[in-house]
Amino acid sequence: MLLSLSLHILNQLDGIEFEEQVLINNKICVDILIKNFNLVVEWWGEYWHGHPSKLKDKQPDKRQKRRMALDKSQRKYLEKCGSTVVSFWESTVKQNLESVAKDIKKLLSYS
């Protein structure tokens, strides 16, 4: 379902080319790459990426801690390589498609 929602969002980008599930430098697989703008878009599932609503007693479990640390290091690497990285929670994508599309368009206009 998230894939079809992301396609709905990305198809609103007025002909801007994008690729899905792209391996960057043989190191990191990103959800969306808009190469001409050096923009990486990530769709984050609440549990795996540690959304506060999914933390038990406000603390991440071992899997969440590992994933959150990996998210942080991947973001740093991608930014060091010159990419802008933006992440959206799955719930935000599902509940507010238009807002997500608008945020991405705004980032593209500043690139």
C-alpha positions, 0 to 999 in steps of 0.5 A: 500500500505504501508503494502505491501511495508513494507513486501517487505522490511522486507522480505529482512532481510534474515530470521530474524523473525519479528512481525507486529502490536505488543502491547508492555507491554499493552501500545504501539502498534508498527508497527514492532517488531524484538524481537531478536534484541529489534528493533522497526520499525515505519512507519510514515505517513507524516500528522499525525506524522508532516512531515515538508512538511505537516505543515501549515506555518511550524506549526503543527495543534492540532492533529499533536501536540498531535501525535508528543508529543505521538511519543516522549513519546512512543519513550522514554518509548520504549528506557527505556524498552531497545528497539532501535526505528527507524522511517521512513517517508512513503514517504521515504519507498515509494521512496527508499525501498532499502535504508530503507532495508539497514538502518534496516540491518545496525541496526541489525548488530550493535545489 
